[in-house]
């Protein structure tokens, strides 16, 4: 006897205490699971293959760091990137600070030195350097890329 209840998504058996499971019930559930998992694994649009993962990891790196509160912080990348994007996890990319009457930069894009970078970040070889404004903002810009109360994520691209 199949179960009294079924799961919402895959319609698998959910037996209650008075149900009497049979072998066919388990076989049916296993066939459903095998079909769903096989379809997922074989669909490159929704499943990351080992080959694709290997290709991605050889061309980019994702990481996180915490601000130190110093005026600058150097972050070592695992390779020499051509571009790094860094941003504060809990902040918008940029924001206007009405109290300081300035633009607060919570993100940046660093390119190889011959191409330039956004203000507050620089890239030299495999080293990313970020800035934190410690005094009143200069020129209406406040760099918020090394705040000790922030976590930052970055993506480095070869």
Buried (B, 14 or more C-beta within 10 A) or exposed (E): EBBEEEEEEEEBBEBEEEBEEEEEBEEBBEEBEEEEEEEEEEEEEEEEEEEEEEEEEEEBBEBEBEBEEEEBBEBEBEBEBEBBBBBBEEBEEBBEEEEEEBBBBBBBBBBBEEEEBBBBBBBEEBBBBBBBBEEEBEEEBBBBBBBEEBEBBBBBEE
